[in-house]
Amino acid sequence: MIYNVVSEKNFITKGMSLTLTMKLGARIFKTGIAITLALFLAELLGLSAPAFAGIAAIFAIQPSIYRSYLTVLDQLQGNIIGALVAVIFSLTLGNHPVVIGLTAILVITINLRLKSQNIIPLSLVTVIAIMESTTIESTDYALLRFSTVMLGVLSAFIVNFIFLPPKYETKLYYKLTHITEDIIKWIRMTLREASAYTLLKEDIEKIEDRLKQTEQTFDFYKEERKYSKKNAHVKSRKLVLFRQMLLTTKRALTTLRLLHRLGNDIHHMPEKFQTVLKEQTEYILSYHEQTLLKFIGKVRAQQPHKAIDPSCTGKRGLIDTFMKYKLLEDEDENKMLYNLFPLISSIIEYGEEVEHLDLLIDSFQSYHTTENSFEISGEEEN
């Protein structure tokens, strides 16, 4: 089992400058390697115009092995369409630029009819590769150019399969952990009335974008296939855990958004109500942090009957407080209290999501300790 402590992330606050650091990702390296391999193989096999193999490799690089496999199948279909149409037009109408343009239009139309929009760019590369010559005397030339393009596609697949395979468990873990850390810090600052309204609004939008990217990473991870029944079963259990981590982070963000929007109403509520709200929310935040530490093995897994008391999830305290203050005689306070109902509901749901995540992690680590270890390396991947 490969685990590492969650690294602290610099938290952006007002008055601090934002430093953007460009990091070279695995996909950038794989693209370069795929181009090199395609050009090298094209020259080694004596294929004409090896540049087309390099271009094809660029289009064929994908973020996952499974998607790379699907791309090979799709590109094969697209290249066949492009090659057939290009040969027919070249032999009948010639290679005038206008004819090449009309051929491209027809190829695009066919691919759109087949609902294969993703393969249009490489289909057009095949068309140009075949029709750029001034004369085509036989189909051998077209077959040679078609082979050159497919060589680039296959080179990209080989690179995707062998070099720098994506470590989605590491990616998901760090992305979700860092996003959750930021959300928890913002919630605490908001409860202490220490957050800047405009800055928090901007950061919530950034966090939403980061969550969308994380959801895409989760989709890539879900697509990856396991070819043995045992590994597929293990993968399904891991998917359940990561899905719950994602749902819990989303609920935390919803709570932050409501705290940000309803901050003024909270401020005008009775002090005792504010105290209970802050305490119960803090219980959940601490519980969430403890659960994340448990996920990486820094907190011992518990048996279900020894889990944290459900009252720590905020249900009891918040509901009792709401029921107590809903009968207030002050009409303005009553109105603000009902305005806060979505927030109270969100906090309770947030606590329930954390509790469910905690139980899943306990079950996973208690009963599947050996064969189900996560492959989380010590460094974050972008």
N, C-alpha and C positions, 0 to 999 in steps of 0.2 A: 504494500500500500504506500503510495507516494503522496505525502502531504507537506504542506508548508504553511507557516503562520501568515495570516493576512497582513500584507504590508500596508502601512498607513499611507493614505493618499493626501496630498496637500489640498486643503479646503479653501476655495476661492471666496474671499470676503471683500467687502468694500474697501477701496484704498490699495488693494493689491493688484499688481499687473498680471495680465494673463499671458503666459508663455506657451507658445505652441511649438512642439517638437515633432519634427517629421521622422518617423521610424520606418525603416524598410521592412515590409511584411513578407511573409513566406510566398505570397502569390506573385510579388514583384520578382523575387529570385527565380521562382518556377517559370515565369514567363521568359526571362532571359535564358534560362537553361533550355527550355523547349525550343526557342528560336535557334540557339546554337546547335542543338541536336538535329533539328530539322535540316538546317543548312549543311551540316556535316554529312548526314546520311544522303542528302540529295547529290552532293558532290561525289561522295564515295560510290554511289550507284550510277554516276554519270548522267543524271537527269538534267535536261535543259531548264533554264530559268529557275534555279533553286530558290530565288527570292520568293516565289509563290508558296513554297513550302514553309518558309519563315512567316509569311503573312498568315497562312492558314493556322499555324501554331498559336499565333496571338489570339485568334478568335476562339480557339478550342480550349484554352485554359479555363478551368472551372474551380470553384471554391471547395468542391468535395469530390471524392473518388466516384461516388455513385452518379453524381451529375456529369462527371467527365465521361462515364460509360454511356449515359443517355445521349450526351453530345455527339459521341462517335456515331451512334445509330442515326441521329437526326442529320448530322452533316453528310453521312453517306447518302441519305435520301436526297438532301439538297444538292449535293454535287452531281448525282445522277441526273436530276432534273436540269440543272444548269448545263451539264455536258451535252445531253441529248438535244436540248433546244439550240445550244450554240453550234453544234455540228450541223443540224438541219438548216439553220439560217445561213451559216457560212457556205455550205455546199450549194445552196439555192440562190442566195442573194448577195453573197460576197462578204467582205470585211470592212465595208465603209463605216465610218464613225456613226452615221445615222442608223445603219443596220444594227450596230452594236447597242446603240441606245434603245432601239425598238426591242431587241432581244432581252435587254435588261428589264424593260417594262413588262414583257410577257412572263419572264421568270418570277418577277415580284408578284404578279397577279396570280400565277399558279400556286406559289407558296402561301399567299394570303387565303386562297380558296381552300387549301389543305390545312389552314390554321397553323402554319409553321413559320410564324414571323421571325423566330429566333435564328433560323438558318438562312435568312435572306442575304446577309452580308457575305457569307462564304460561298453561297450560290453565285453571287455576282463576281466574286473573285475567280471562280471557275470559268464563268462566261468570258471574262477578260483574258484569263490565261490561255484559253483556247482560241479566241478570236483576234488577239492582238497581232498574230502573224499575218503577213500580207496574203499568203496563200495556204490553203489546206488541201492537200492532194488526196489524203486518205484519212480514215478514222484512227489510224495508228498514232498520228500526231495528237489527236484529241485524247486518246487513251493515255498517252504519255503525260500530258499536262494534268489530266484527271488524277493520275497516280501521284504526280508531284504534290498536288493539293492534299490528297488523302494522306500522304507521307507526313505532312505537317500536322494533320489532325491526330494521327497515331503517335507522333512524337510527343505531342502535348499530353496525350493519355498516359504514355509511359512515364513521363515526368511526374504527372499527378499521382500516379500509382506508387512510384518508387521514391522520389525525392520529396523531403519535407512534407510528409502526410499530415493533414490537419489534425490538431489535438483539440477536439471540440469540448471535451470535458474540462480541460484547462481554460479554454476561452470562456465557456459558460460560467464556470466558477468565479473567475476574476471579474468578469463583467458584472455579474449579478451582485457580487460582494461589494465592489466599488460603488455601484449605483445605490445599493442599500445603505452603505456608510454615509453617502452624501445626503440621502433622504433623512436618515435618522438625525444627522447633525443639524439639518435645517429644521426638522420638527422641534428639536430641543431649543434651538435659537428662537423659533417662533413662540413657543410656550413661555419663554423668558422675555418675550417682547424685545428681542435684541436683533431681529432680522430687518433688513431694509426692504421695503415693500417692492420697489422697482427691481432691485437686484434679485430678490427671491422669485419674482414673476419670470424674469429672463431665465433663471436657472431651472425653474420647473419645465420650461419649454425645452431646454437642452437635455434634461433628464428624460423627457418623453421621447426625444429623438434617439437617445442612447438605448432606451428600452425597446424601441422598434428594431434597432440594429441587433439587440440581444435576442429578440424573438426570431429574427432571421437566422441567427447563429443556431438557435434551438431547432429551427426547421431543418437546417443542414445536418445537425446531429441526428435528428429523427430519421432523416432519409438514408443515413449510412446503414448498409446492410450487414448483418452477421450471418455467416454461411453455415453455422452449426446450430443445432437446436438449443444446446446448452447456452451458448453465447447470446443467442437471440433472447432467451428467457432472462438472462442477466441484464441485457440491454433494456428490456421492457421495464425492469424494476428501477434502473437508473433514470429512465425517461420520466417515470412517475415522480421521482424525487426532484428532478430539475424543473418539471412542470409546476410542482407545488412551490418551489423556490421562486419561480417567475410570478406565479399568482400572488404570493405573499408580498413580493416587492411592488407589484402593481397596486395592491391594496394599501400599502404604506404610502405610495405616491398619491393615491386618492385622498387619504387622510391629510397629507401635507397640503394638497390643493384646497381642501375645505378649511383647514386651519388658516391658510393664507387669506381666503375669501371672507371668512367669518370672524377674523381677529377682532374687529371692532365690537361685534356683539358679545364675544367672550369677555372683553374688557369691561363691559357695562353690567355683567352679571354679578350676583353677590360673591363676595370674596371666598366664602366657604365652597360655593359651587365651583369656582375657578380652581381652588386647591384640589378638590376631588378629581376634576377633569385632568389636571396636570399630573397628579399622582398616578392615576390609572393609566394614562398614556405612557408615562415613564416606565411603569411596570412592563408594558408590552414592548417598548423599545429595548429594555434590558433583556427581556425574554427572547426577543428576536436576535440580539447580539449573541446571547448564550447559545442559541440554536445554531447560528453560523459557526461558532467555535466548535460545537459538537460535531458539525458536519465534517470538519477537517481533523477530528480526533483530539482536540484540545480540551474537551469536556467529556467525561465518561458517559457512555450511553446508559440509560436507566431502563428498568422494566416499566411497562405501562402503569402499574399500580403505584410506582414511586415517582411518577412524573410530577412536574410543578402543579401546584393547586390551581384548578381552573379559575379561581377567583382572581388570580394574577392577570388573567387575560382582560380584565376590566369589565366583565359583564355585570357582576353583582354590584359593585360600587357605582357604576354609571347609571344603571337602571334604577337603583334605590334613590340616587340623588335626583334623577329626572322626575321620578314619581313624587318626591318630596316637594320639589320646587314648581311642579306644574300647577299647583293649587294656590300659587302666590296671588295676592290681591292686586298687586301692582300690574296694571294692564300692559305697560311698556315692557316690563321684565318678562311677563308671560309671552309676549309677542317674540322677544328675542330668544326666549327659551325654545319656542317651537321652530324658530329659524335655525337653531342649533341641532335640531333633531337629525338631519342628514349626517352631521359630523359625529354625533353620538353613535348612530347606527354604523358609520364607517369604522369608528374606533373598535366597536364590538366585533365587527366582521374581521378587522385586521387581527385582533387577538385570536379569533377562531382559526384564521389561516395559519398564524404562527404556531398555535397549539397542534394543528393537524400536521404541519411540517415537522414539529418536534417528535410526534408519535411515529411518523414515517421514518425519520432518521434513527430513532431508537430501535424500531423493528429491523431496519436494514442492517445496522451495525451489530445488533444482538444475535441475529439468526443467519446472517450471510457475511461473515467476517473475512473469509478467505477468497472465495471465488468471485466475489462482487466488489473488489477493491476499485476505487476510482483512480484513473490515471491523471493525476493533477501534478504537474511539474512545478518547480520552484519559481519560475518566471512567468510573468503575464505575457500573453500573446495578443497581438493586435489583429 
